[in-house]
Amino acid sequence: MPKVANILACLTLVAVSACTQTPPNPNPRAAVPLQTVPIDLPRYMGRWYIIANIPYFAERGYVGSYAQWSLRADGKIDDSYAGHKKRLDGPLTKYHFVDKVVPGSGNAEWRVRLFWPIYVTQLTVYVDPDYRYTILGYPDKSLGWIFARSPEISDDAYRSLLARMDAMGYDTSRVRRVPQLPSQIGKPGFASPDGGG
């Protein structure tokens, strides 16, 4: 039985790897490593709406999505993702993960357990002083997220956050806004509910 489990784990890794292949990053700062910022973990908890992302395969086609982080007594973080597939009035899909803060990272690097034994690294690369906006990154910059405490932010705030991602070396042409309101579905710059750009 352990051999079967090992084979399944290897197949899962291959599948995840195949789904995360990305085109070359043209940003001249692409090779510069992401720098994390220290965070006040209790203040960081709560609901964060996904304003824009370079999504991983399981996020594509979701609208009205958000993350809910809760600090546990054992120091780990309950990480819940919720979103509606294609339509804001559709059923809410939820995923639950358990995250662990990497010691010595200033609470900015989390190991996210997708399912045992698969973990990924999530980096907090920006949070504003009022904890209204945050940017999460992935070490190779193939994934990234802009979060806000409110489901709607101003165009100026969005452009400023996108400029930060560009300065970090992200290929911002791959970032798509996530519709949070019915009026945003189908607008230029927002991800299509069918999962396309």
N, C-alpha and C positions, 0 to 999 in steps of 0.2 A: 504493500500500500504506500509506503514512503516514496517508492520509485514513481508511482503514478502522480503523487502530489508534486514531486520535483519536475516531472515532465509537464504537468499543467502550469506550474509556475514559470517554466522556461517558455512555454507557448504564449502565456500571458505577456511576458516581457517582450517577446518578438512582436506580438500584436500591438502592444502599446507603442513600441518603437516605430513600427510601420505607420501608425496613425499620427505620429508626431514629426514625420519628415517635413522639413521646411525648405523653402527656396533660399538661395544665398542672400545674406543681409547686405544691402548696398550702403548702409550707413558707415561713414568713415570712422566712426567710433565703435563699430561693432565688436572689435576684439578687446575693448577696454572692459575689465571686469565690473560687474555691478557693485555699488557700494551701498551697504545697508545703513539705516538710521536707527538709533535706539528709540524704543517706545515704552510708554507707561502702559503696561499690560492690562491692568484693570480698566483704565480709561479707554483702551482700544477695543474692549469687548462690546458686544451688542450687534445691532443690525447695520449692515453696509450694503447699499444698492450697487449693483454692477452697472456702471455708466458706460463703460467701453471695455473691450478686451481683444486680445489675440487668443481666441478660445482653443481649448483642447477639444477633441472630437465629441465628448459627451455634452458639451455646452452648446454646440451648434444648433441653431433653430429655436433657441429659448428666448423668451421675452419676459419682461417684468421680473428678472432674476435678482436674487440677493443672497448674501451670506449672513449667517447668524453665528457669532462666536461667543462661547460661554466658558469661563474659567472654572475648572473642576477642582475639587479639594485635593486631588493628587498632583496638581500643578499642570496637568495636561489640559488641552482645549477641545471642547466639543465644537465641531465645525459642521454646520448644516448649510447645505445649498438648496435653494428652492427656485423654481421657475416654471413658466407656462410654455408648453410646446406650441409654437406658432401663433397662438391667440391668447390675449390677455384674459379673456373670459373662459379659457379652457381649464382643465383640471391642473392642479398644482403638483408638480413632480418634486420629490425631495430626495436628497442624498445626505448621508451622515458619514463624517470622517472623524478621526481622532488625531489631533496634532500634538506634537511635543516640541517645546522650545529648546533650541540647541544652547547648552550652557556657554556663557561667555560671549553671546551674540548681541547682548543688549536687548533681548527679547525680539530681535528682528528676523532671526532665521528659524523657521519652523520645519520640522519633518512631518509631512502629512501622510498618514497611513490610508492609502486608497482601499486596500484590503490586504490582509496578511498573505505573503510577506512583502508586498509592494509598497514602497515609500517614495515620495518625491520631496524635493526641497522647495520651499516657498520663502521669498525674501521680501521684507518690507524695505522699499527703497526711497519712499517719501511719505511723510505725514505732515499736514499743516499744523501750526501751533494750536489751533482750536479743535483739532481732531474732527474736521468736517470732511476732509478728502484724504485718500491714501492711494499709493501706487504699490502694487505687488509685482514682483518679477520672478523670473525663472532663470537660473544661472546662465543658460546659453541664449537667453533672450528670444527663444522660440514661442514663449507664452508671456502674457502680461495682462494686468487688469488695472483699471481705474475705478475706484470705489468712492461713494459719497454717502453721507448720512441721510440725504434726501434723494428721492427718486428722480428729481429734476434739478439740473444745475444750469447756470448761465452759459451762453456760448463763450464768453470771455474766460470763465473758469475752466471750461473744457479745453480751450485752445492753450491755456497756460499749462495745464496738466499734460497735454499732448506734447508741448514743447519740452517739458521736463523729460519725457520718455525719449524724445529725439536726442536731447543732450546726453542721455545715458547710453546711447548707441542702439536704440531700437529702430527697426524698420517700421516707422509709423504708418506707412501705406497699408500695412496689414491690420491696423487697429480699426475696429468697427464699433460704432456706438450701439448699445443694446437698448431697444425700445422699452421704455418704462411706462409710457402713456399711449393711449390709442392714436393720438394725433401724430406720434412719431413713427408709426409703422409705415414703411414705404418711402419715408423721406430720404433724400440724398445723405450719404454718410452713415446711415443706420444699417445695421445688419438686416438682411432679409429674413423673414420668419421661416423661409424654406431652407435656411442654413447657408445660403450663398452670401456674397459680399454686397 
